[in-house]
Amino acid sequence: MVLPSLADLEDVEDRLGRDLETAEQRRADALLRDASVVVRNYTRRDFTLVENEVARYLPRGRKVVLPKRPVIAVNSVKAVIGYGTHQTITVLSFWSWVAGNEIILGEPSLMINGPSYEWNDSNVWAEVDYDHGFAEVPADIISVVANLVVRNLTVPKAGMIDMESVGPYSARYATFTASGPLGLGEADRQVLNRYRSSINHTVELRA
């Protein structure tokens, strides 16, 4: 599935301070797609709109860490004991989620008329129905993507050289040019680090 760009041509023109020329528009459109890939790869997030997810996770103690963020709502949590054709699925009445991407599961002893189990058993999974995503692409993400495109359109020889000299004159380009035409600068990383997803250590298993 091809994901949409995280910014559009109007966002580029706003930061460029002028309308794109006809020859620039096609290039800028491709650069928007490329810059969106760079941002998604760095943050490990798609920045897709709100979606529903139903998946099974192996708890760590009594904690489940949901990998898709930001979490908008947790609709239900079930305990799944066993796997394959030998499963017992019980809706949990005792669990807590306030904000963030962590759910705290209730003690098994609080189950009423349910099977006996422990959360640290590798054969016991938590099935979580939750909503995640963004109502719209965050403004600072749009800014980073659009500015990456503007740099590529305006910086001479972007990504080719770090410094050049002509007679007594020399010029050194910004560090992002040395890491490719769509390399992230330090200011970009400072913005994106707020969204960057940590490596997910929670094991996921879908039915």
N, C-alpha and C positions, 0 to 999 in steps of 0.2 A: 504494500500500500504506500503510495506517495503522499507524504504529508504536505499540507499547504505551507507556503512561506510564512515566516513569523513577522514579516513587515511587507509593505507594498511600495509601488513606485512613488506614490504621493509622499510617503514617509521619507524616501530618499530625496525627493525634490525639496521638501521642507528644510532638510538639513543642508542641502546643496545651495539653497538660496536662489534657485532658478528652475525653469522647466527643463526636463531632459530633452536633448535633441533626438531626432528620430533614430539616428544610428546608435545612440546611447541606450535607448529604451530596451532593445532586445538584449543587449549585454547586461544591463542592470537587472533585468528580470531573471536571467540565469544566475547572476551573482547573488541575488536575494535567496534563491534556492540553495546555493552553495553555502552562503553565510548562515542560513538556518540550520543546515547540517552541522556546521562547525559548532554552533551554539548548543544544539541538541546533543552532540557527542560529548562536549565538555561538561554540560550540566547533567547528562544522563537522564534528561527529561524530554518528553515530546511537546509539552505545553498544549496538549489537546484540550478540547472543551470537556465539560463534565461528562463522565461515563460511569456506568455501573459495572462492578466487578464482583464475581462470586468465585472464590478460590479457597483452597485448603492450604494451611500453613502448619508447620510443626512448631509448637510453642517452645519458648526458651523459659523454663520455669513456668510461671503463670502469665507470661507476657507474649503477645503476638505483635510483631513489627510489620506493618503493612507497607509493601514496596511502592505502590502507586500513590504519589502525592501531588498536591495537597489533598488530604482526606476531607471531604465535605460532610459526609454523614455515614454512620454505621447503622445498617438496617436490622441485621440479625447476626447472631453467632450460634453455631451448633458444634457439639462435640461429636466427632466421628471416630468410632472405635473399630479397629480392623480395617481391611481394605479388600477391594475386589468384590466378590459375591457375598462375603461374610462381613457385613458392616452393620453397626448399630449407630443410628443417627439420632441425637437428642438435642432439641432446642434448649439453649442455656437461658436461664432466667437471671443469672447473676454474673454480670460482667460490667466493666466501666470503660467509657471513652469520653473524654472531655474535649480535647483538641490534640493536634499533632497526628502522628501515625502509629501510636501505640495503644493496644487494648490490654487491659488487665482482666484476666479470667477469674471467675469465682472458684472457691474451693469445691472440689468434687463432693465433699460431704454435704454441701448445700443442695445437692440434687435431690429431688423428690421423685420416688418411683423410677429412678434411673439406674443404669448399670454402674458397677463399681469400676473406677479407673483412677489413674494418677496422671497429671499433666506432663510429668517427666518421662512417661512411657513413650518410646519411639513409635508405638503402634496407635497412639492417640493424636488425632489432628483436630484443629479448629477450622471449621468452615465459616468464612466471613463473607457476608453480603454488604458491600459498601460502595459509596459514590466518591469519585475522585476527579480532579481536573481543575481547570480554570474557566471562569465565566467568560473571560476574554484574555488575550495575550497581555501580560503585564507591560506597562509603558516603558520600563527600563530595559526590558528584553527587546522591544521594538527598536529602542534607541541604539542598542548595541548592534543589532543586525543592520539597521539602516546606515549607521556610521561605518561599519565594515565595508559596505558597498561604496559609500562616498570616498573612503580612503583609496579603494582600488581604482575608482574612476579618476581620482585627482592626483595621487602621489606618483611622481615620475619613477618608472622602472620598479614598481612595487614588487618586492619579493626577489629581485635579481641581485641587487648590490646593497651593501650597508654604507659604503662611503665612496665618493668619487672626487677626483681633483682635475681642474683645468687651469693650467698655469699656476698663479699664486693663490687661486681660489679652491676651496674644497667644501664639500657638503656631506653631512652624515644624516642618513634618513632614520626615522623612528625605528625602534627595535622590532616592531611587528613586521617590518618589511623583510627582515632577515629570516623570518619563519614562514614565509610564503605570502602570496597576495591577499590571503584572508587570515593571516595570523592574528591572534588575540594579543592586544597590548595589556599592560598591567592594569590600567583603569578598567578595561573590559572584564578582566578576571575578578577584580574587586566586586563588580556588579554581579557577575555570574556565580560567584562563590556563595552568594546568599541563596541561590536556588539549587546548587549542586547537590545531587543525591549521593549519599555515602554508599559504599559497596554493600549490597544486600546480603547479609549472612543468614537470612531466614530461608529455610528450604520451602519451596512451593510445590504443591502436588495438585494437579487438577484431576477431577474424576473422569 
